[in-house]
Amino acid sequence: MRILSGMQPTSHLHLGNYLGALRNWVKLQDEPGAECLYCVVDLHAITVPYDAGHLTDATREIAAAYIAGGIDPERSAVFAQSAVPGHSQLMWLLSTMAQLGKLERMTQFKDKAGKNRERAGLGLFAYPVLMAADILIYKATHVPVGEDQKQHLELARDLASTFNTRYGAEHFIQPEPFIQGEGARVMSLRDGSQKMSKSADSDMSRINLTDDADTIAKKIRKAKTDPEPLPAAADELDARPEAKNLVTIYAAMSDRTKADVLAEFAGRPFSEFKPALVDLCVERLAPITSRMNELLGDTAELDRILAKGADRARAIAGPVVRETMDIMGFWKG
Ligand code: TRP
């Protein structure tokens, strides 16, 4: 079992990234026989306008969040995508097999390109091919991703089988998606119908992993709710998205089921539930935030971790690129 996943260094990580993704990555490290690779996908981050002066720090910040959240860099490779040249190389090789029609149907491309498709960059269009390269280059067997990345993963599977068929080789492995976030789909604190997101306008809609205790308290206190007390049964939350979200967060942060949380809080108003949620979030996030700040305060150590992770990743990726080129008939140089 080889597990690979990645996040973009586009902005601060929030509670949704932690509960929906990072926490699962941490648990996967304990799968017997599993090798985990956790990448900061900086090459993907430049497919939209970005600040070159901030990219290195943004990459370090995501790496620090991985480690502070529980990824053990001794066991798992933590590295920057751009430090492994094979990602870009394999992307080019795979791009010759990726059909324009399929890429045009990618919903993320349609969303990000918006109305002005003529002006969208080739990198944004080819984003899913680079993602396929990220995965296939390690012959990853399992890829934990959110529901929104399922279509991209399908393309990676497709490219693996297209390659194998075209070249008559059992070379690439078809990666299995691990769809994550079903247990803890964290929504915006301002609108229970929207996912908690780093791109939402209001910072009050999300809890960042870098928020201090006062900020977390303020955001939860101001979180949108309804006037009813908490219900006794979890299915009564279905029509109350904001209430459901806060209970979901409470349950995820305390490793309990929603039913279990409701058994404790049924009939009680949000004026009592919210302070309990604040205490829980602060208690759980404080060690992560402080470890993150510690790592970010010592970039030399963080850079050593990233360099070691890149060495490990290159040791796998390099030979796979070479093997791919051999199968494709390139000069052996
Ligand atoms: N596209 C993914 C996202 O936005 C990030 C990503 C890039 C990724 N390459 C990957 C995730 C490879 C898993 C595996 O969430």
Residues whose N, C-alpha, C, O or C-beta is under 5 A from the ligand:
A	BS01	LIG	L4 S5 G6 M7 V41 M131 D134 P144
